[in-house]
Amino acid sequence: MKIKIFLCFLCTLFLGIIGCNLFNPTETVNIDLGDSDALTYEGYKNFRNNNYTDAAYYFTKAIEADSSHSEAWYGLAKTRVNLLEINVFELLKYVNTDEKSALPIAGMDDATAQRYQEATSSILYFLAEFITQDTTGRLDGVITYDDVYKDVMVLDMFQFMLNLRKEMRYVAKCQEKNPVTGLPNCSIGDIMNGIPPERSTDVLKAVNGFAETCANKPEAGGTLLGQVFPGFGSMLSSEGQNTVTSTTCRILADKTKPSEDATENQKGLSMLSSFSGNSPLVDEDGDGCKDEEIFDDKDNDGDGEIDEDTRDQTSEYAYDQMAMTKNAFLRHSDEIMIRSVGPNDKYRHIDIDMDGHKANGEEWEFIYSDYSTRVVNNDHRFRFAASLVFNPKGLPLDEFTRLKHDVAKDYYGTSYSLEYRKENIGGCWVRYSEADFQEALQAQRARYE
């Protein structure tokens, strides 16, 4: 059902894109290479006649004659879509064929997937330049960012799916075929949780594009993100929805910017898993706790990091949307305000802080239940964190953070023993037995092997 709703939404977008008539013909007969209007007219005439190479030539010359001519920019973008053979209906065909698969386009052949990946990357790069030109006031305003943002959302969405499809080759479950559908027997969560930080750039870039568009155009961006990431859609209500969506997307965009720092990329991947409802239930940041943070741009466990190991966004979150809206309007600031969080069925079986009690109040209740009190005290921790001691050796924060993430990558426990972790990291490690330690290492290895 979710895939079908998603298809209907895409079709609506495409009909709007295809139905636009953005031509602006002139009466010029003799084409002067300095006359951008005449060159643009000739470009559209060739475009209508499917002469895309000639159309590209005239649109390019029009831009050279007048770099502010937005219709020439848009015409060249549409021409490149056709030259690169980006056929949205063919893509929709694959989505429709794969509607029983956890990942749309999973059944696409490798050659087609590679062609579309290269083509969408190229056109997104060009559209990014067009948007930069427009939003910095360097175009004439006839055609603007408002006319292309839906195109960008759709392309980013397909780029995201294509990147996930490419990652399927590294996931063991994806090599198994569903006996009924014949499609790979893996979920989006299986794929995302198997992506190591060093291969995360393309996936993060596509989602970052989603989030940037959503922040600027929340009325449409939130709908699309809600289809791709179920946790995103379920957190919103109609009251103040656009403002809250914009706030959340702005922070999400900040978290998913590709970085040369593997630690930051790991945070972005953790965020994507949480939004899709597929947090891996392992210790991702090396402090011994499992999914101890929530997506609120705050430090919930007291280890000095923010949003580094987040829980599923589909847990029982309660957002103060009225307060967020008021905050955005009066203070002109982006801030996620959470009233309360509770475990869904998945988390009722997880001992987040390794104290021997699953889904207990300390893991899901804030030290200060009221958000404003948390702000006054600058303390957004859960109750379990009050009894934890991080960084017992007093290392500088950046050094301690690097150590934690190095520990998280020690999947065999050969570089950092349990005793070392207890003495130098602290946190939840102090509660581990040797059997707990070996079980945690096995769960970590299972993600990437």
C-alpha positions in Angstrom: 0.0 0.0 0.0 2.8 2.4 0.9 4.5 1.8 -2.5 1.2 2.5 -4.3 0.7 5.7 -2.5 4.3 6.6 -3.3 3.6 5.9 -7.0 0.5 8.1 -7.0 2.5 10.9 -5.5 5.3 10.5 -8.1 2.8 10.5 -10.9 1.3 13.7 -9.7 4.7 15.3 -9.7 5.5 14.1 -13.2 2.2 15.3 -14.6 2.8 18.7 -13.2 6.3 18.7 -14.6 5.3 17.5 -18.1 2.3 19.8 -18.3 4.3 23.0 -17.8 4.5 25.3 -20.8 7.5 27.4 -20.2 8.3 28.4 -23.8 8.7 32.1 -24.5 9.0 32.4 -28.3 10.1 35.6 -30.0 9.4 37.0 -33.5 13.1 37.0 -34.3 13.9 35.5 -37.7 17.6 36.1 -38.2 19.5 34.7 -35.3 22.2 36.9 -33.9 24.6 35.1 -31.6 24.3 38.1 -29.2 20.5 37.8 -29.2 19.7 35.5 -26.3 15.9 35.7 -26.9 16.3 34.5 -30.5 18.7 31.8 -29.6 16.4 30.6 -26.8 13.5 30.5 -29.3 15.6 28.5 -31.7 16.5 26.2 -28.9 12.9 25.4 -28.0 12.0 25.0 -31.6 14.7 22.3 -32.0 13.6 20.8 -28.6 10.0 20.4 -29.8 11.3 18.7 -33.0 13.4 16.3 -30.9 16.7 17.8 -32.3 18.3 17.8 -28.8 21.9 18.2 -29.9 21.0 21.4 -31.9 18.7 22.5 -29.0 21.6 22.2 -26.6 23.8 24.3 -28.9 21.3 27.2 -29.1 20.5 27.2 -25.4 24.3 27.2 -24.6 24.8 30.1 -27.0 21.9 31.9 -25.4 23.5 31.6 -21.9 26.8 32.8 -23.3 25.0 35.8 -24.7 23.1 36.5 -21.5 23.9 34.4 -18.5 20.8 35.7 -16.7 18.4 34.2 -19.2 16.5 31.7 -17.1 14.5 30.2 -19.9 17.7 29.3 -21.7 19.0 27.6 -18.5 15.7 25.7 -18.1 15.6 24.7 -21.8 19.2 23.4 -21.5 18.2 21.4 -18.4 15.3 19.8 -20.2 17.4 19.1 -23.3 20.1 17.4 -21.2 17.4 15.2 -19.6 16.5 14.0 -23.1 20.1 13.7 -24.3 20.9 11.6 -21.3 17.8 9.5 -21.9 16.3 10.0 -18.5 12.8 8.5 -19.0 10.7 8.9 -15.9 8.1 6.6 -17.2 10.6 3.8 -17.6 11.8 4.4 -14.0 8.2 4.3 -12.8 7.8 1.0 -14.7 10.6 -0.5 -12.6 9.1 0.9 -9.4 5.8 -0.6 -10.3 7.3 -3.9 -11.2 9.1 -4.0 -7.8 6.3 -2.9 -5.7 6.4 -6.2 -3.7 10.1 -5.6 -3.1 11.4 -3.7 0.0 13.5 -1.6 -2.4 11.9 -0.2 -5.5 14.0 -0.8 -8.7 15.7 -3.8 -7.1 14.9 -5.8 -10.2 16.5 -3.3 -12.6 19.4 -4.7 -14.6 22.9 -3.5 -13.9 23.5 -1.7 -17.3 20.2 0.3 -17.0 21.0 1.1 -13.3 24.5 2.3 -14.2 23.1 4.5 -17.1 20.5 6.1 -14.9 22.9 6.7 -12.0 25.3 8.5 -14.3 22.5 10.5 -16.0 20.8 11.6 -12.8 24.1 12.6 -11.3 24.8 14.8 -14.3 21.5 16.5 -14.5 21.4 17.1 -10.7 24.8 18.8 -11.0 23.5 21.1 -13.7 20.2 21.8 -11.8 22.3 22.7 -8.7 24.1 25.3 -10.7 20.8 26.7 -12.1 19.4 26.9 -8.5 22.5 28.6 -7.2 22.3 31.2 -10.0 18.6 31.8 -9.3 18.8 32.0 -5.5 21.7 34.4 -5.6 19.9 36.8 -7.9 21.9 36.2 -11.0 18.9 35.1 -13.2 16.1 37.2 -14.6 13.3 35.5 -12.5 11.2 34.3 -15.4 11.8 30.7 -14.5 12.9 30.1 -10.9 13.8 27.5 -8.2 10.0 27.1 -7.7 9.7 25.7 -11.2 12.4 23.0 -10.7 12.3 21.9 -7.1 9.9 19.0 -7.8 12.2 17.8 -10.6 15.1 17.9 -8.1 13.2 16.0 -5.5 12.3 13.2 -7.9 15.8 12.9 -9.2 17.3 12.9 -5.7 14.8 10.2 -4.7 15.8 8.0 -7.7 19.5 8.7 -7.1 19.0 7.5 -3.5 17.3 4.3 -4.6 20.0 3.7 -7.3 22.8 4.1 -4.7 21.1 1.7 -2.4 20.7 -0.8 -5.3 24.4 -0.5 -5.9 25.1 -1.4 -2.3 23.0 -4.6 -2.5 26.0 -6.4 -3.9 27.7 -6.2 -0.5 24.7 -7.5 1.5 24.5 -11.2 2.0 20.7 -11.2 2.4 20.3 -9.4 -0.9 22.0 -12.4 -2.7 19.0 -14.5 -1.7 15.9 -14.5 -3.9 12.4 -14.4 -2.6 10.8 -17.6 -4.0 7.5 -15.8 -4.7 8.6 -12.6 -6.3 12.1 -13.6 -7.5 13.4 -10.3 -6.1 16.3 -9.9 -3.6 15.3 -11.0 -0.2 16.5 -8.0 1.8 15.1 -4.7 3.1 16.2 -1.1 2.9 17.3 -1.4 6.5 19.5 -4.4 5.6 21.2 -2.4 2.9 21.6 0.9 4.8 22.9 -0.9 7.9 25.5 -2.7 5.8 27.0 0.5 4.3 30.4 1.3 5.9 31.2 5.0 6.4 33.9 4.9 3.7 31.2 4.0 1.0 28.5 6.4 2.3 29.2 9.5 0.3 26.7 8.9 -2.6 23.9 7.8 -0.3 24.3 10.7 2.0 24.5 13.2 -0.8 21.2 12.0 -2.3 19.4 12.2 1.1 21.1 15.6 1.8 19.5 16.8 -1.5 16.1 15.5 -0.3 16.5 17.3 3.0 17.7 20.6 1.5 14.7 20.7 -0.8 12.4 19.7 2.0 13.7 22.5 4.2 13.0 25.0 1.5 9.7 23.5 0.2 8.2 21.7 3.2 4.8 21.4 1.7 6.0 18.9 -0.9 9.3 17.8 0.6 7.7 16.4 3.7 5.3 14.3 1.7 8.1 12.7 -0.4 10.3 12.2 2.6 7.4 10.6 4.5 7.0 8.0 1.7 10.7 7.1 1.7 11.2 7.3 5.5 8.1 6.2 7.3 9.3 7.6 10.6 9.4 11.1 9.1 5.8 11.1 8.0 4.4 9.7 11.2 6.0 12.4 13.4 4.0 15.2 11.7 0.5 16.5 12.3 -1.4 19.1 10.3 -0.9 21.8 13.0 2.2 23.8 12.1 3.3 21.0 9.8 5.2 23.1 7.3 7.2 24.9 9.9 8.0 21.8 11.8 8.9 19.9 8.6 11.2 22.7 7.5 12.9 22.8 10.9 13.4 19.0 11.0 14.6 18.9 7.4 17.1 21.7 8.0 18.7 19.7 10.8 18.5 16.5 8.8 20.3 18.2 5.9 23.1 19.3 8.3 23.5 15.8 9.6 23.7 14.1 6.2 26.3 16.3 4.6 29.0 13.9 3.2 32.2 14.4 5.1 35.8 13.3 4.8 35.4 12.4 8.5 34.2 8.8 8.8 32.7 9.6 12.3 30.4 12.2 10.8 29.4 9.9 8.0 28.6 7.2 10.5 26.3 9.6 12.3 24.5 10.4 9.0 24.0 6.7 8.2 22.7 6.1 11.8 20.2 8.9 11.1 19.0 7.3 7.9 18.5 4.0 9.6 16.5 5.6 12.4 14.3 7.5 10.0 13.5 4.4 8.0 12.7 2.5 11.2 15.7 0.2 10.8 18.1 1.2 13.6 20.4 -1.8 13.9 20.2 -2.2 17.7 23.9 -2.3 18.1 26.5 0.0 19.7 27.4 2.2 16.7 29.5 4.9 18.5 31.6 2.7 20.8 30.2 3.6 24.2 28.6 0.2 24.9 25.0 1.6 24.8 22.6 0.6 22.1 20.6 3.3 20.3 20.9 5.6 23.3 20.3 8.9 21.4 17.2 10.3 19.7 17.0 12.7 16.8 16.7 16.0 18.6 20.0 17.7 18.0 20.9 17.3 21.7 23.2 15.1 23.8 20.9 12.5 25.3 23.5 10.3 27.0 26.0 12.8 28.2 29.0 11.5 26.3 29.6 14.9 24.5 28.3 13.8 21.1 25.0 14.6 19.5 22.7 12.3 17.6 25.5 9.7 17.0 23.6 6.5 17.7 19.9 7.2 17.2 16.8 5.1 17.9 14.1 4.4 15.4 12.1 7.5 14.5 9.0 5.2 14.5 9.2 4.7 18.3 6.6 6.5 20.3 7.8 10.1 19.9 5.7 13.1 21.0 6.8 16.4 19.5 5.7 19.8 20.8 4.8 21.0 17.4 3.0 24.2 18.6 6.1 25.2 20.5 8.4 24.4 17.6 6.2 26.6 15.3 6.2 29.5 17.8 9.9 29.1 18.3 10.6 29.3 14.5 8.4 32.4 14.0 9.5 34.3 17.1 13.1 33.3 17.5 13.8 32.5 13.9 15.6 29.4 15.0 15.5 25.7 14.1 15.0 23.5 17.2 13.4 20.1 17.7 11.3 20.0 20.9 10.4 16.6 22.1 7.8 16.1 24.9 8.3 12.4 25.5 9.6 9.2 23.9 8.4 5.6 24.4 9.4 2.2 23.2 7.6 0.5 20.3 7.3 -3.3 20.1 10.8 -3.6 18.7 12.5 -1.8 21.6 10.6 -3.6 24.3 13.1 -6.4 23.8 16.2 -4.2 23.9 18.4 -3.3 27.0 19.7 0.0 25.8 22.0 0.7 28.8 22.9 -2.9 29.6 21.6 -2.7 33.2 19.8 -6.0 32.9 16.3 -4.4 32.4 14.7 -4.1 29.0 12.6 -1.1 28.0 12.6 0.3 31.5 11.7 3.9 32.4 15.3 5.1 32.8 16.0 4.3 29.1 13.0 6.3 27.8 12.3 9.0 30.3 14.2 12.3 30.5 15.8 13.5 33.7 13.7 16.6 33.3 10.3 15.8 31.8 9.5 19.4 30.7 11.4 20.6 27.7 11.8 24.2 28.9 13.3 22.8 32.2 15.8 20.8 30.1 16.8 24.0 28.3 17.2 26.0 31.6 19.4 23.2 33.0 21.2 22.5 29.7 20.5 18.8 30.3 18.7 16.7 27.7 19.8 13.4 29.0 17.7 10.3 29.7 17.5 9.1 33.3 19.9 6.1 32.6 22.6 8.6 31.7 22.7 10.1 35.2 24.5 7.0 36.5 27.0 6.7 33.7 30.6 8.0 33.7 32.1 8.7 30.3 35.8 9.5 29.6 37.1 8.5 33.0 40.7 9.4 31.9 39.6 13.0 31.1 40.8 13.1 27.5 40.0 16.1 25.3 36.6 15.7 23.8 37.7 15.4 20.2 40.3 12.8 21.2 37.7 10.9 23.3 35.3 10.9 20.4 37.9 9.5 18.0 38.7 6.8 20.5 35.1 5.8 20.9 34.6 5.5 17.2 37.9 3.5 16.8 36.5 1.2 19.5 33.3 0.8 17.5 35.2 -0.4 14.5 37.1 -3.1 16.5 34.6 -5.8 15.6 36.8 -8.6 16.9 37.8 -7.0 20.2 41.5 -7.6 19.4 42.6 -4.0 19.6 40.5 -2.9 22.5 39.6 -5.4 25.2 36.6 -5.2 27.4 38.7 -4.1 30.3 40.3 -1.4 28.2 36.8 -0.1 27.2 35.7 -0.1 30.8 38.7 1.9 32.0 39.0 4.3 29.1 35.5 4.7 27.7 33.3 4.0 30.7 29.7 4.5 29.7 27.7 1.3 29.4 30.8 -0.9 29.0 31.2 -1.1 32.8 28.0 -3.3 32.9 29.2 -5.9 30.4 30.1 -9.4 31.2 32.6 -11.3 28.9 29.6 -13.1 27.4 27.8 -9.8 26.7 31.0 -8.5 25.1 31.3 -11.4 22.7 27.6 -11.2 21.7 28.0 -7.5 21.0 31.1 -8.1 18.8 29.3 -10.8 16.9 26.4 -8.4 16.2 28.8 -5.8 15.0 30.5 -8.2 12.6 27.2 -9.4 11.2 26.6 -5.9 9.8 29.5 -5.9 7.3 30.4 -9.5 6.7 
